Amino acid sequence: MTDARRTIEAVWRIEGARIVASVAKTTGDLGLAEDVAQEAVVEALASWDREMPANPGAWLTAVAKRRAIDAWRRSERRDDRYAAIARTLDEAIEDEWQPIDDDIVRLVFTACHPALSRESQVALTLRVVAGLSTEEIARMLLTTVPTVQARITRAKKTLAAARVPFETPEPGEWASRLTTVLGVVYLVFTEGYAATGGERWVRPDLADEAIRLGRVVAGLLPREPEPLALVALMEFQRSRFAARETPDGTPILLADQDRRR
């Protein structure tokens, strides 16, 4: 594996959800945002071997937004959004790239829109927010890869057809989404706690992202007990990570774990 490919995989694992969220916030189209973000990754694979950008996340975001402009041009959908995104590309990348944590929360709530079935909400969120592959999602949900792919495709088409805005819903709309949001957050944590694929059976990066999302949701609804309870549960399980495996990644049985860790 080339250094460029390793860098791209690392950047996407860390920043992928924020890149998609940033593009979705500008375009108002979650499906388009994910598609052009993937196209930006393909372009990076072809060009980063020659020259590595100083700010990979900003580079991917800028390229994805340019691809969105191209898509609008091809479909003759030039409008105010086109003008707005074009103006941002004239700014310095360092000034433009300002990841906002709330964008990820908006992404979760968009993917958990009540216009979608529960199955589609979960599949789409795990794919877009957690960055899990369809194979990993299928194993987690005990279903087939084609089924997961079909759910994600239908979800994107439904959101696009319904013109669902990329925004955190008003408090009165939380009841129809909160249960699914919390369920998805815990599924992300579960994949971090016991990965369904990969070289390591524990993925602290995913677990920590789930905890961060849980804290944001709990902060938005401080009087709701469920978000607080979920954060407490994830924090408790996360505290055990250091005792669950040896330095080389070998799992340690519960009875043999050092509770002092």
C-alpha positions in Angstrom: 0.0 0.0 0.0 1.4 3.4 -1.0 2.0 6.2 1.5 -0.7 8.3 -0.3 -3.3 5.5 0.0 -2.5 5.1 3.7 -2.9 8.8 4.2 -6.2 8.9 2.3 -7.6 6.0 4.3 -6.6 7.7 7.6 -8.0 11.0 6.6 -11.3 9.5 5.4 -11.6 7.4 8.6 -11.0 10.6 10.8 -12.6 13.3 8.7 -15.0 11.5 6.3 -18.2 12.3 8.2 -17.2 15.9 8.6 -16.4 16.2 4.9 -19.7 14.8 3.9 -21.5 17.0 6.5 -19.7 20.1 5.2 -20.7 19.4 1.6 -24.2 18.5 2.6 -24.6 21.7 4.6 -23.7 23.7 1.4 -25.5 21.7 -1.2 -28.6 20.7 0.9 -28.4 17.2 -0.7 -27.0 14.4 1.4 -26.9 11.9 -1.4 -25.1 14.2 -3.7 -22.7 15.1 -0.8 -21.7 11.5 -0.3 -21.3 10.9 -4.0 -19.0 13.8 -4.7 -17.0 13.1 -1.5 -16.3 9.6 -2.8 -15.3 11.2 -6.2 -12.9 13.4 -4.3 -11.3 10.4 -2.7 -10.9 8.7 -6.1 -9.2 11.9 -7.4 -6.9 11.9 -4.4 -5.9 8.4 -5.1 -4.8 9.5 -8.6 -3.0 12.7 -7.6 -1.6 12.4 -4.0 1.3 10.1 -5.1 2.7 13.1 -7.0 2.0 15.8 -4.4 0.5 15.5 -1.0 -1.7 18.6 0.0 -0.8 20.4 3.2 -4.4 20.1 4.5 -5.9 16.8 3.2 -9.3 17.3 4.7 -9.6 20.7 3.2 -8.4 19.4 -0.2 -11.1 16.7 -0.2 -13.8 19.1 0.8 -12.9 21.7 -1.8 -12.7 19.0 -4.6 -16.1 17.5 -3.5 -17.7 21.0 -3.7 -16.3 21.5 -7.1 -17.7 18.1 -8.2 -21.0 19.3 -6.8 -20.8 22.4 -9.1 -20.0 20.1 -12.0 -23.1 18.0 -11.2 -25.3 21.0 -11.1 -23.9 22.2 -14.4 -24.6 18.9 -16.1 -28.1 18.8 -14.8 -28.7 22.6 -15.6 -29.5 23.3 -12.0 -27.6 26.6 -11.5 -29.2 28.5 -8.7 -28.4 30.4 -5.6 -26.7 27.3 -4.1 -24.3 27.2 -7.0 -23.4 30.9 -6.5 -22.9 30.3 -2.8 -20.6 27.4 -3.1 -18.6 29.0 -5.9 -17.9 32.0 -3.6 -16.5 29.7 -0.9 -14.0 28.3 -3.3 -12.3 31.6 -3.7 -11.4 31.7 -0.1 -8.2 30.3 1.3 -8.6 26.6 2.1 -7.2 27.1 5.6 -9.9 29.8 6.3 -12.7 27.7 4.7 -12.0 24.5 6.5 -13.6 24.9 9.9 -15.0 21.5 11.0 -18.1 22.2 13.2 -19.1 19.3 15.5 -22.8 20.3 15.1 -22.6 19.4 11.4 -22.2 15.8 12.3 -25.3 16.0 14.6 -27.2 17.5 11.7 -26.0 14.7 9.5 -27.3 12.1 12.0 -30.7 13.8 12.3 -31.0 14.1 8.5 -30.2 10.4 8.0 -32.7 9.6 10.8 -35.5 11.6 9.2 -39.0 10.1 9.8 -39.6 10.0 6.0 -37.3 6.9 6.0 -38.0 3.5 7.4 -36.1 2.5 10.6 -34.0 0.0 8.6 -33.0 2.7 6.1 -32.3 5.3 8.8 -29.9 2.9 10.5 -28.2 1.7 7.4 -27.7 5.2 6.0 -26.4 6.7 9.2 -23.9 3.8 9.7 -22.7 4.3 6.2 -22.4 8.0 6.0 -21.7 9.0 9.6 -19.7 6.0 10.9 -18.1 5.3 7.5 -18.7 1.6 7.8 -18.6 -0.5 4.7 -21.8 -2.3 3.5 -20.2 -5.6 4.5 -19.6 -4.4 8.1 -23.2 -3.0 8.3 -24.6 -6.2 7.0 -22.8 -8.3 9.6 -23.9 -5.9 12.3 -27.5 -6.0 11.3 -27.5 -9.7 10.5 -28.6 -9.2 6.9 -27.1 -9.4 3.4 -24.9 -6.8 1.6 -27.4 -6.4 -1.3 -30.1 -5.6 1.3 -28.0 -3.0 2.9 -27.0 -1.4 -0.4 -30.7 -1.3 -1.4 -31.7 0.4 1.8 -29.0 3.0 1.5 -29.9 3.7 -2.2 -33.6 4.0 -1.3 -32.9 6.3 1.6 -30.9 8.7 -0.5 -33.6 8.9 -3.2 -36.3 9.4 -0.6 -34.4 12.3 1.1 -33.7 13.9 -2.3 -37.3 13.5 -3.5 -38.7 14.9 -0.2 -36.2 17.8 -0.3 -35.2 17.2 3.3 -33.2 20.1 4.7 -29.8 19.6 6.2 -30.5 21.0 9.7 -31.1 20.1 13.3 -34.9 19.8 13.7 -36.8 22.0 16.1 -37.3 20.6 19.6 -40.9 19.6 18.8 -39.6 17.3 16.1 -37.1 15.4 18.3 -39.6 12.8 19.6 -40.0 11.2 16.1 -36.2 10.9 15.7 -34.5 10.7 19.1 -35.0 6.9 19.7 -33.4 6.1 16.3 -30.6 8.7 16.8 -29.7 7.1 20.1 -29.9 3.6 18.7 -27.6 4.5 15.8 -25.1 6.2 18.1 -25.0 3.1 20.2 -24.5 0.9 17.1 -21.5 3.0 16.2 -20.2 2.5 19.7 -20.8 -1.2 19.4 -18.7 -1.4 16.2 -15.9 0.3 18.2 -16.4 -2.0 21.2 -16.3 -5.2 19.1 -15.5 -4.6 15.4 -17.1 -6.8 12.8 -14.1 -6.5 10.6 -10.5 -5.2 10.3 -7.2 -6.1 11.9 -8.2 -5.1 15.5 -11.2 -6.3 17.3 -11.5 -3.0 19.2 -11.8 0.4 17.4 -11.4 3.2 19.9 -11.8 5.9 17.2 -15.3 4.8 16.5 -16.2 4.4 20.2 -14.9 7.8 21.0 -16.9 9.4 18.1 -20.0 7.7 19.4 -19.4 9.1 22.9 -18.8 12.6 21.4 -22.1 12.4 19.5 -23.9 11.2 22.6 -22.5 14.1 24.6 -23.7 16.6 22.0 -27.2 15.1 21.9 -27.3 15.0 25.7 -26.2 18.7 25.8 -29.0 19.6 23.4 -31.6 17.8 25.6 -30.2 18.1 29.2 -33.6 17.2 30.7 -34.0 14.0 28.7 -32.8 10.9 30.7 -32.1 8.6 27.7 -29.2 10.5 26.2 -27.6 10.9 29.6 -28.1 7.2 30.3 -26.6 6.2 27.0 -23.5 8.4 27.5 -23.0 6.9 31.0 -23.2 3.4 29.5 -20.7 4.1 26.8 -18.4 5.9 29.2 -18.5 2.9 31.5 -17.7 0.4 28.7 -15.0 2.7 27.2 -13.2 2.8 30.5 -12.5 -0.9 30.2 -10.8 -0.7 26.8 -7.3 -0.6 28.2 -7.9 -3.9 30.1 -9.6 -5.7 27.2 -6.5 -6.5 25.0 -2.8 -6.9 25.2 -0.4 -4.4 23.5 -0.4 -6.6 20.3 -4.2 -6.6 20.2 -4.9 -10.1 21.6 -8.2 -10.1 23.5 -8.2 -10.7 27.2 -11.0 -12.7 28.8 -13.1 -10.8 31.4 -12.0 -13.0 34.2 -8.3 -12.2 33.4 -8.7 -8.4 32.9 -6.8 -6.1 35.3 -9.6 -3.9 36.8 -7.0 -1.4 37.9 -6.6 -0.4 34.3 
